[in-house]
Amino acid sequence: MRLCVGQVFADYTIDGILGQGGMGSVYLARHPRLPRQVALKLLAPEVSADDALRRRFDQEANAIARLDHPNIVGIHDRGVHEGQLWIAMQYIQGTDTSRLDPRQVRVTRAVRIIAETAAALDYAHSRGILHRDVKPANILLAAPDTAREERAILTDFGIARLLDAATEITSTGMVTATLAYASPEQLSGDRVDHRSDQYSLACTFFALLTGQPPFAGSTPGQVIAGHLTKPFPLLSSIRLDSSPQLDMVIARATAKSREARFASCTEFAMAAAASLHSPVGTGLSLTSAPQPMSTARPFAPEPVDPRPALRSAAPTADANAPKSHAFGRRRLLTIGAVAVPLAVAGVAVPFALHDSGAQPSKPTPSANPAPTPVVLQASDPVTRLAFTPDGSTLAVGVSPSGPVDLWDTKNHTEIREIKGNSDVVGLAFSPDGKTMVTGRFSRCLQFFDPTTGAQIGDLVPDPEMSMSMIAISPDGAMVAVAGDAGIRLWDMRTRQRIGQIDGFIGSTDLVAFTPDSAQVVTLQASAQVYDVRTGARIRMMTPPAGVQSRTMAFSPDGTTIAVGGSDGMVRLWDPKSGQQIGEMSDSVREVPVMTFSPDSRTLAAAHNYGSGDWGITLWDVSKRTRRGYPWFIHSGSVNTLAFSPDGSTLASGGDDQKVRLWDTSGIR
């Protein structure tokens, strides 16, 4: 489908075309209701026409939409129009790094671009999401303005994975990632993890400074052979302003074995930055992990200097390597990639890519193994869990199909399915158990009788607000709706709006009431406490400089706020004084999901340990110590945790479409 300027598609008015490739077309379009332009991507017909791919598209879009990072392109909306899948994304006014003239790119600028991209990748990896197609064309550069300098923004998360699915359905022995920047494990069919993105990022760094990918060739097979068997080219042999120390950094990031690479993309970027200040012959150490680096302007502004000198050739450490050729990007599976059957040295190369998340250090398996859970099968990825107040029923919300399934927690049988009109983003029961409230991606609140499944009401809290979470007050009088426009408070009985809390910067993704229902606790850049009656902020709990708050849990007794930070630390705060009272860490980069036990003595936290392993750690809140060893249980990201009211069961749900019920009755 090709759209013309002025044409209306899914209520968006087309203003122009931004790009076109194997995965579809991208248009500049006007939002139907807001004074905003978006990048509207229409997926290729082979994706839109396949039911399995459409489901994968919904799952990928949902996962990527949860990413909230200044260096990742945001997703505003997605859907199907006239059989065509589409995504409305943040429009970045600027260019992409594939269009840069390498003679105009100083090494310090390239390192800054890579550092910002690395921060975005590590953030996504901590949430179990790989990019799989890092390349210059997917790094956008937002134009400088009065408030900030040029900013690197990563786009097209999940697109390569959609092509993977298309390849698996249509053919075998096919490659879907852009070959010029693909890792050896992608090309050989080995398991892919976060270090694959690091390899591609290092190849991109090389291309920024040379104007060409590291391994050129007249055929795809030659490019693949380079990634699998050839030494990586020496940047210092091409750029006069490079150094052997930087060559060492790049060599480690592009090691053929992923185990030999840096532990994270940020460590690679930090080592590259450190090499710029390392005198020749000092023997820069690449073995110790650098200290965490702030992503906010980590490098000083560059002086306006003459163009960096490039050498005329692109030699590698291998004297027998073929001479470099200009292998144009558009011949290399550009924007989205074209599937190409290949063989190297007479041996067929499989290209089935495997999922995995980030690879923080994983604790040694416990001699005291986790209990065996009861597993419930959901219809789609699980996004929300909630127990009824008496603990007899567990509500399971899924996306993208949107029903809520009610399960008997004693017999582990499904009681009924309650239909909804879109993805479940919020789920809660009233204290008396007579009402179940669901928050929907469609910006609608729906009220149900859980005993019959009948809908007993609905409302739209704010037609312009994207909903992210709901909470019902302990006294059962109010429901709080959190989203990108703040918090809206509604009367549970009359369904009338009774208050709102505004003045936020960015989205409000988490909200909870204090035990007396007089205050709400929410999370933005920091945990904050607001007065329900006046809407005034009472106090704010600010994390250390350079640390971003990622997730929050509020203890039922109202004494502790747990905040998971971007540094992997869980900090405990006193909501009355606003003072930090403790911290805990499990050597994990980030903690995306947490919840307290009903007695407030235990904190359950989900972690991504990489290689497909998502674990749950139980913490003794008073002692700040771990209760035993983590349980490695989900093969996809864990999205939600919930304790039963008596604390005897912990439920976990995630992208693997399973709910696991853990016996926690023996935990003291």
ZIDAPE-V992045 format. One record per residue. N is the residue number from 0. PHI is phi in degrees with one decimal (* if undefined). PSI is psi in radians with two decimals (none if undefined). D_CENTER is the distance of its C-alpha to the mean C-alpha in whole Angstrom. Layout:
[[N	PHI	PSI	D_CENTER] [N	PHI	PSI	D_CENTER]]
//
This chain:
[[0	*	2.21	30] [1	-114.4	2.26	31] [2	-103.6	2.61	31] [3	-107.9	2.74	33] [4	-59.7	2.30	33] [5	93.8	-0.28	34] [6	-71.7	2.56	33] [7	-104.8	2.20	31] [8	-130.6	2.12	28] [9	51.6	0.67	26] [10	75.9	-0.06	28] [11	-92.1	2.37	26] [12	-94.1	2.19	29] [13	-77.8	2.22	29] [14	-106.3	-0.26	30] [15	167.5	3.06	29] [16	-109.2	2.37	27] [17	-100.7	-0.51	25] [18	-177.5	2.85	24] [19	-151.1	2.44	25] [20	-164.7	-2.85	24] [21	-64.7	-0.50	24] [22	-89.4	-0.06	21] [23	134.4	-2.84	23] [24	-120.3	2.64	23] [25	-121.4	2.21	22] [26	-116.8	2.62	24] [27	-85.4	2.16	24] [28	-138.4	2.75	25] [29	-97.5	2.36	26] [30	-63.2	2.45	24] [31	-67.8	-0.41	27] [32	-125.2	-0.42	27] [33	-108.8	2.65	26] [34	-76.7	1.21	27] [35	-144.7	2.45	24] [36	-98.3	2.55	23] [37	-129.6	2.83	20] [38	-95.1	1.96	19] [39	-100.9	1.94	20] [40	-99.7	2.19	19] [41	-101.8	2.13	22] [42	-73.0	2.68	21] [43	-60.2	2.65	23] [44	-56.7	-0.63	26] [45	-67.2	-0.41	26] [46	-81.4	-0.82	22] [47	-64.2	-0.53	23] [48	-85.4	-0.18	27] [49	-102.9	2.16	25] [50	-60.6	-0.75	24] [51	-62.9	-0.71	22] [52	-69.8	-0.58	20] [53	-64.3	-0.71	20] [54	-65.5	-0.73	19] [55	-62.7	-0.70	16] [56	-58.1	-0.81	15] [57	-61.1	-0.77	15] [58	-64.4	-0.78	13] [59	-64.4	-0.78	10] [60	-62.5	-0.69	11] [61	-63.4	-0.80	10] [62	-63.5	-0.76	7] [63	-71.1	-0.58	6] [64	-64.4	-0.39	8] [65	-77.5	-0.23	6] [66	-73.0	2.24	4] [67	-132.7	1.65	7] [68	-147.1	2.45	9] [69	-64.2	-0.28	12] [70	-110.3	0.36	11] [71	-126.9	2.30	9] [72	-62.4	2.25	11] [73	-82.9	2.61	11] [74	-102.3	2.18	12] [75	-91.3	-0.66	15] [76	-165.7	2.89	16] [77	-157.6	2.84	17] [78	176.2	-2.90	20] [79	-128.1	2.29	23] [80	-134.5	2.09	26] [81	52.7	0.72	29] [82	78.4	0.07	27] [83	-108.4	2.15	25] [84	-74.2	2.46	21] [85	-145.8	2.71	20] [86	-132.1	2.29	17] [87	-99.7	2.04	17] [88	-117.1	2.85	15] [89	-57.1	2.29	16] [90	-91.7	2.15	19] [91	-103.8	2.05	19] [92	-83.5	1.96	23] [93	164.6	-2.41	23] [94	-141.4	-3.10	23] [95	-116.7	2.83	21] [96	-71.3	-0.24	22] [97	-69.3	-0.31	24] [98	-92.6	-0.04	26] [99	-75.1	2.49	27] [100	-82.4	2.05	31] [101	-58.7	-0.43	30] [102	-69.3	-0.30	34] [103	-98.9	-0.03	32] [104	-105.9	1.93	29] [105	-78.5	2.76	30] [106	-60.2	-0.69	28] [107	-62.3	-0.65	27] [108	-68.1	-0.76	25] [109	-61.6	-0.69	24] [110	-64.6	-0.71	23] [111	-63.1	-0.76	21] [112	-60.9	-0.76	19] [113	-67.3	-0.65	18] [114	-63.6	-0.73	17] [115	-68.4	-0.68	15] [116	-66.3	-0.67	13] [117	-61.8	-0.71	13] [118	-61.4	-0.70	11] [119	-65.2	-0.76	9] [120	-65.5	-0.78	8] [121	-62.9	-0.65	9] [122	-62.0	-0.82	6] [123	-65.2	-0.70	4] [124	-61.0	-0.65	7] [125	-65.1	-0.31	7] [126	-105.6	0.29	5] [127	76.5	0.34	7] [128	-114.9	2.17	5] [129	-98.0	2.67	8] [130	-84.6	-0.90	9] [131	77.6	-0.11	13] [132	-147.7	0.84	15] [133	-71.3	2.20	15] [134	-162.9	2.89	18] [135	-55.8	-0.67	20] [136	-66.8	-0.32	20] [137	-98.8	0.12	16] [138	-110.6	1.89	16] [139	-89.1	2.65	18] [140	-118.4	1.88	20] [141	-70.8	2.34	20] [142	-63.0	2.52	24] [143	-62.3	2.60	25] [144	-135.5	-2.96	27] [145	-68.9	-0.37	29] [146	-96.8	-0.35	26] [147	-157.3	2.83	24] [148	-87.0	-3.10	24] [149	-49.1	2.39	23] [150	-128.7	2.32	19] [151	-85.0	2.32	17] [152	-133.3	2.19	14] [153	-89.4	2.38	12] [154	-127.7	3.05	12] [155	65.3	0.65	12] [156	-62.9	2.40	9] [157	81.2	-0.20	10] [158	-65.7	-0.75	14] [159	-61.7	-0.60	15] [160	-67.9	-0.62	14] [161	-63.5	-0.69	16] [162	-65.9	-0.62	19] [163	-55.5	-0.83	19] [164	-62.7	-0.71	19] [165	-62.1	-0.72	22] [166	-64.8	-0.75	24] [167	-61.7	-0.55	24] [168	-82.5	-0.63	26] [169	-95.4	-0.44	28] [170	-164.5	3.00	29] [171	-126.3	2.87	29] [172	64.5	0.59	29] [173	-119.5	2.63	27] [174	-108.7	2.47	24] [175	-121.6	-0.30	21] [176	-82.4	2.78	19] [177	-66.3	2.06	21] [178	-60.3	-0.65	24] [179	-60.5	-0.40	24] [180	-125.0	0.18	21] [181	-78.8	2.56	20] [182	-79.3	2.78	21] [183	-56.9	-0.67	24] [184	-69.9	-0.54	22] [185	-64.3	-0.74	20] [186	-76.7	-0.40	24] [187	-100.7	-0.03	26] [188	82.2	0.19	24] [189	-76.3	3.00	23] [190	-64.2	2.38	20] [191	-105.8	2.32	17] [192	-134.0	-2.89	14] [193	-61.2	-0.43	12] [194	-73.1	-0.28	16] [195	-66.7	-0.74	16] [196	-62.5	-0.62	14] [197	-62.6	-0.76	16] [198	-58.0	-0.84	19] [199	-63.7	-0.63	18] [200	-64.6	-0.70	17] [201	-66.7	-0.67	20] [202	-62.7	-0.68	22] [203	-64.1	-0.74	21] [204	-57.0	-0.80	22] [205	-59.7	-0.77	25] [206	-66.7	-0.62	25] [207	-59.0	-0.61	25] [208	-96.9	-0.18	28] [209	-121.6	-0.33	30] [210	82.3	0.16	29] [211	-151.9	2.67	29] [212	-68.9	2.89	27] [213	-67.3	-0.60	28] [214	-120.6	1.93	30] [215	-98.5	2.87	32] [216	-180.0	2.76	34] [217	-85.4	-0.20	36] [218	-132.5	2.70	34] [219	-57.4	-0.62	31] [220	-60.7	-0.64	33] [221	-66.8	-0.67	33] [222	-65.3	-0.78	30] [223	-62.5	-0.76	29] [224	-59.1	-0.63	32] [225	-62.2	-0.83	31] [226	-63.7	-0.63	27] [227	-84.9	-0.53	29] [228	-129.8	-0.37	32] [229	-90.9	2.59	33] [230	-65.2	2.60	32] [231	-72.6	2.41	30] [232	-59.1	2.60	32] [233	-86.5	2.05	33] [234	-61.3	-0.62	31] [235	-66.8	-0.29	34] [236	-83.6	-0.17	37] [237	-112.4	-0.67	35] [238	-108.7	2.14	35] [239	-68.3	-0.40	37] [240	-94.2	0.21	35] [241	-95.3	-2.99	33] [242	-154.4	2.79	34] [243	-61.1	-0.53	34] [244	-63.7	-0.72	32] [245	-68.5	-0.60	29] [246	-57.5	-0.70	30] [247	-63.3	-0.71	30] [248	-63.5	-0.84	26] [249	-62.8	-0.68	25] [250	-60.9	-0.68	27] [251	-70.8	-0.72	25] [252	-66.9	-0.41	22] [253	-111.4	0.40	23] [254	-57.0	2.48	25] [255	-61.5	-0.60	26] [256	-92.6	2.18	25] [257	-65.0	-0.43	21] [258	-65.1	-0.38	23] [259	-87.9	-0.08	25] [260	-83.4	3.11	22] [261	-66.4	2.76	20] [262	-69.8	-0.43	18] [263	-150.6	2.88	15] [264	-66.4	-0.64	15] [265	-65.4	-0.65	16] [266	-62.3	-0.68	19] [267	-60.6	-0.84	20] [268	-63.5	-0.69	19] [269	-66.3	-0.69	21] [270	-65.6	-0.66	24] [271	-63.9	-0.74	24] [272	-64.4	-0.72	25] [273	-65.2	-0.57	27] [274	-66.3	-0.43	29] [275	-68.0	-0.39	30] [276	-110.9	0.19	32] [277	-96.5	2.03	34] [278	-59.8	2.59	37] [279	-59.3	2.30	38] [280	90.9	0.03	40] [281	-82.5	-0.21	38] [282	68.6	1.07	36] [283	-50.8	2.22	32] [284	-83.1	2.30	31] [285	-116.5	0.25	28] [286	-97.2	-0.56	28] [287	-89.0	2.51	27] [288	-74.6	2.22	23] [289	-67.9	2.89	23] [290	-72.9	2.68	23] [291	-55.9	2.49	20] [292	-114.7	2.35	19] [293	-68.3	2.46	19] [294	-86.3	-0.08	17] [295	-89.1	1.87	19] [296	46.7	1.07	22] [297	-71.8	-0.25	22] [298	-125.9	2.58	25] [299	-67.2	2.68	28] [300	-57.5	2.53	29] [301	-82.9	2.48	31] [302	-72.2	2.75	34] [303	-83.3	1.78	36] [304	-116.2	2.93	37] [305	-61.2	2.88	39] [306	-59.5	2.40	37] [307	-62.9	2.52	36] [308	-82.6	2.33	38] [309	-109.3	2.39	37] [310	-71.4	2.83	39] [311	-77.7	-0.36	40] [312	-121.7	3.02	39] [313	-126.1	1.18	36] [314	-70.0	2.76	37] [315	-117.8	3.11	36] [316	-71.1	-0.21	37] [317	-97.0	1.96	38] [318	-65.2	-0.39	42] [319	-93.7	0.04	42] [320	-67.3	2.57	39] [321	-67.0	2.67	39] [322	-65.9	2.65	39] [323	-73.7	2.46	36] [324	-121.4	2.70	36] [325	-77.3	1.82	34] [326	-104.4	1.62	32] [327	-57.3	2.55	31] [328	-60.8	-0.61	27] [329	-74.6	-0.16	28] [330	-91.6	-0.06	30] [331	-113.2	0.99	27] [332	51.7	1.09	25] [333	-72.4	-3.00	23] [334	-0.7	1.43	21] [335	105.1	-0.50	20] [336	86.4	2.65	22] [337	-117.0	2.32	25] [338	-71.6	2.28	26] [339	-132.4	2.12	29] [340	-72.2	2.39	31] [341	-140.8	2.79	32] [342	-146.2	2.51	34] [343	-120.5	2.26	34] [344	51.8	0.63	37] [345	79.2	0.03	39] [346	-112.5	2.20	36] [347	-64.2	2.44	33] [348	-107.5	2.05	30] [349	-77.4	2.59	27] [350	-129.2	0.50	24] [351	-78.1	2.00	22] [352	-88.8	2.53	19] [353	-110.5	2.64	17] [354	-83.5	2.63	14] [355	-170.6	2.81	13] [356	-106.8	-2.74	10] [357	-68.1	2.91	11] [358	-127.0	1.15	15] [359	-68.9	2.96	16] [360	-64.7	2.26	19] [361	-100.6	2.25	20] [362	-59.4	2.64	23] [363	-61.1	2.39	26] [364	-53.1	2.50	27] [365	-80.1	2.52	29] [366	-74.9	-0.28	32] [367	-109.9	1.45	32] [368	-64.3	2.83	30] [369	-67.5	2.68	27] [370	-65.0	2.74	29] [371	-82.8	2.12	29] [372	-84.7	2.80	27] [373	-84.1	2.30	28] [374	-110.4	2.20	26] [375	-107.8	2.37	25] [376	-93.4	2.13	24] [377	-96.8	2.94	22] [378	-85.9	-0.36	22] [379	-152.2	3.06	19] [380	-53.1	2.38	15] [381	-86.8	2.20	16] [382	-110.7	-0.50	14] [383	-144.6	2.52	17] [384	-132.1	2.52	20] [385	-155.9	2.33	24] [386	-90.4	2.58	27] [387	-68.0	2.73	30] [388	-56.3	-0.51	32] [389	-89.4	-0.04	35] [390	77.1	0.05	32] [391	-78.5	-0.35	34] [392	-133.7	2.45	31] [393	-115.1	2.19	27] [394	-93.7	2.30	25] [395	-120.9	1.97	22] [396	-98.1	2.40	20] [397	-128.3	2.88	18] [398	-139.6	2.58	16] [399	-94.8	-0.09	17] [400	-68.8	-0.54	21] [401	90.9	0.00	21] [402	-76.5	2.87	24] [403	-115.7	2.10	24] [404	-96.6	2.31	26] [405	-102.4	2.20	29] [406	-117.6	2.44	29] [407	-76.4	2.07	33] [408	-77.1	-0.23	31] [409	-88.4	-0.85	35] [410	-92.9	-0.20	35] [411	59.4	0.73	32] [412	-118.4	2.63	33] [413	-77.8	2.26	31] [414	-86.1	-0.90	33] [415	-163.1	2.85	32] [416	-112.3	2.27	29] [417	-108.3	2.02	29] [418	-72.3	2.66	28] [419	-137.0	3.09	26] [420	-101.0	-0.05	25] [421	-173.1	-3.03	21] [422	-54.3	2.51	18] [423	-86.4	2.04	18] [424	-112.8	-0.18	16] [425	-149.3	2.54	19] [426	-154.3	2.22	22] [427	-158.2	2.66	25] [428	-109.5	2.56	28] [429	-68.7	2.71	31] [430	-57.6	-0.50	33] [431	-86.9	-0.06	36] [432	76.2	0.09	34] [433	-87.7	-0.24	36] [434	-133.8	2.33	33] [435	-112.0	2.29	29] [436	-114.2	2.31	27] [437	-119.3	2.42	24] [438	-101.6	2.40	21] [439	-118.4	2.67	20] [440	-59.5	-0.43	18] [441	-77.7	0.18	21] [442	71.2	0.41	22] [443	-116.0	2.43	25] [444	-97.4	2.33	26] [445	-123.3	2.42	28] [446	-112.6	2.30	30] [447	-130.7	2.66	32] [448	-88.9	1.92	34] [449	-66.7	-0.38	33] [450	-75.9	-0.49	36] [451	-113.8	-0.35	37] [452	82.1	0.04	34] [453	-76.3	2.43	35] [454	-78.5	2.29	33] [455	-117.4	0.16	35] [456	164.3	2.86	34] [457	-157.3	2.87	31] [458	-162.4	2.81	30] [459	-111.7	1.84	28] [460	-57.1	-0.69	27] [461	-164.4	2.02	26] [462	-62.8	-0.33	26] [463	-101.2	0.05	24] [464	-106.0	2.20	21] [465	-79.8	2.16	18] [466	-82.4	2.46	18] [467	-126.3	-0.43	15] [468	-165.5	2.70	18] [469	-130.7	2.76	21] [470	-148.9	2.45	24] [471	-103.1	2.37	28] [472	-65.7	2.62	30] [473	-57.6	-0.50	32] [474	-84.4	-0.03	35] [475	75.5	0.14	34] [476	-87.2	-0.49	35] [477	-131.1	2.71	32] [478	-123.7	2.27	28] [479	-101.2	2.34	25] [480	-117.5	2.09	23] [481	-102.8	2.54	20] [482	-171.2	-2.80	18] [483	-81.3	0.03	18] [484	-115.3	0.25	21] [485	108.7	-2.47	22] [486	-127.2	2.35	24] [487	-115.3	2.38	26] [488	-112.5	2.27	29] [489	-127.4	2.54	31] [490	-76.1	2.18	34] [491	-65.5	-0.54	34] [492	-85.4	-0.87	37] [493	-88.3	-0.25	38] [494	62.1	0.50	34] [495	-103.7	2.54	35] [496	-73.9	2.30	33] [497	-119.3	0.01	34] [498	174.3	2.92	32] [499	-153.7	2.71	29] [500	-126.3	2.05	27] [501	-120.0	-2.90	26] [502	85.9	0.23	26] [503	-84.7	2.74	22] [504	-111.1	1.95	20] [505	90.4	-3.02	17] [506	-80.6	2.58	15] [507	-106.7	1.82	17] [508	-95.4	-0.30	14] [509	-134.7	2.45	17] [510	-151.4	2.51	20] [511	-152.5	2.64	23] [512	-93.2	2.63	27] [513	-73.5	2.79	29] [514	-56.4	-0.51	32] [515	-89.3	0.07	35] [516	64.5	0.18	33] [517	-89.0	-0.32	34] [518	-137.0	2.76	30] [519	-121.6	2.53	27] [520	-109.7	2.32	24] [521	-138.6	2.90	21] [522	-126.8	2.22	18] [523	-126.5	-2.06	17] [524	-69.3	-0.36	17] [525	-149.1	2.88	19] [526	-74.6	2.40	21] [527	-138.1	2.58	24] [528	-116.0	2.28	27] [529	-124.5	2.60	28] [530	-80.7	2.19	32] [531	-65.3	-0.69	32] [532	-71.7	-0.78	35] [533	-98.1	-0.35	35] [534	77.8	0.10	31] [535	-81.5	2.51	32] [536	-77.0	2.27	29] [537	-93.2	-0.78	31] [538	-158.9	2.86	29] [539	-137.3	2.40	26] [540	-109.9	1.77	24] [541	-90.1	2.23	23] [542	-73.2	2.94	21] [543	-60.5	2.75	22] [544	-56.6	2.35	22] [545	86.8	-0.13	19] [546	-103.2	2.26	17] [547	-101.8	2.38	14] [548	-78.4	2.25	15] [549	-109.4	-0.68	11] [550	-150.5	2.87	13] [551	-146.9	2.62	17] [552	-140.4	2.50	20] [553	-118.1	2.20	23] [554	-67.8	2.47	26] [555	-58.1	-0.51	28] [556	-81.8	-0.03	31] [557	76.9	0.21	30] [558	-98.4	-0.26	30] [559	-142.0	2.34	27] [560	-110.9	2.15	24] [561	-100.8	2.26	21] [562	-125.9	2.14	18] [563	-88.3	2.25	15] [564	-104.9	2.92	15] [565	-67.0	-0.25	13] [566	-89.9	0.11	15] [567	85.2	-0.02	15] [568	-91.2	2.42	18] [569	-101.6	2.03	19] [570	-103.0	2.41	22] [571	-105.0	2.32	24] [572	-126.5	2.60	26] [573	-90.1	2.00	29] [574	-67.8	-0.35	29] [575	-81.8	-0.67	32] [576	-97.9	-0.36	33] [577	77.2	0.20	29] [578	-97.1	2.54	30] [579	-73.7	2.34	28] [580	-117.9	0.01	29] [581	170.2	3.02	27] [582	-155.0	2.73	24] [583	-142.8	2.60	23] [584	-147.0	2.54	21] [585	-122.0	0.47	20] [586	58.9	0.61	19] [587	-116.4	2.50	15] [588	-62.1	-0.79	13] [589	-147.7	2.75	11] [590	-115.6	1.84	12] [591	-81.3	-0.39	10] [592	-140.3	2.35	13] [593	-143.6	2.72	17] [594	-157.4	2.59	20] [595	-91.5	2.65	24] [596	-72.5	2.78	27] [597	-57.2	-0.54	29] [598	-86.9	0.04	32] [599	67.4	0.16	29] [600	-89.9	-0.34	30] [601	-124.8	2.40	27] [602	-114.2	2.13	23] [603	-96.6	2.28	21] [604	-132.9	2.34	17] [605	-92.0	2.48	15] [606	-132.2	2.61	13] [607	-102.5	1.91	12] [608	-96.4	0.01	15] [609	87.6	3.01	14] [610	54.0	0.56	16] [611	83.5	-0.03	15] [612	-93.7	2.04	16] [613	-110.9	2.27	14] [614	-119.9	2.87	17] [615	-122.0	2.23	19] [616	-110.4	2.38	21] [617	-105.4	2.23	23] [618	-113.2	2.43	25] [619	-80.9	1.95	28] [620	-66.2	-0.72	28] [621	-71.5	-0.65	31] [622	-89.7	-0.24	31] [623	61.8	0.55	28] [624	-122.3	2.75	28] [625	-79.1	2.40	26] [626	-89.5	1.59	28] [627	77.1	-2.76	28] [628	-106.0	2.78	26] [629	-61.4	2.65	22] [630	-98.9	2.18	22] [631	-98.7	1.94	20] [632	-136.0	-0.63	20] [633	-103.5	2.45	17] [634	-88.8	-0.04	16] [635	-135.8	-3.12	13] [636	-63.1	2.50	10] [637	-89.2	2.10	12] [638	-100.8	-0.38	12] [639	-155.9	2.55	15] [640	-133.8	2.57	18] [641	-154.9	2.31	22] [642	-89.5	2.54	25] [643	-68.5	2.73	28] [644	-56.6	-0.53	31] [645	-91.2	0.00	33] [646	76.8	0.10	30] [647	-84.2	-0.22	31] [648	-137.1	2.38	28] [649	-113.8	2.18	24] [650	-102.6	2.39	22] [651	-129.8	2.47	19] [652	-140.8	2.61	17] [653	-158.9	-2.85	14] [654	-71.1	-0.22	13] [655	-80.0	0.14	16] [656	64.6	0.53	18] [657	-129.3	2.56	20] [658	-112.4	2.25	21] [659	-112.9	2.29	23] [660	-106.6	2.03	25] [661	-104.6	2.34	26] [662	-78.7	1.91	30] [663	-112.1	0.31	29] [664	-66.5	-0.44	33] [665	-87.3	-0.01	34] [666	-81.0	2.23	32] [667	-128.8	none	34]]
//
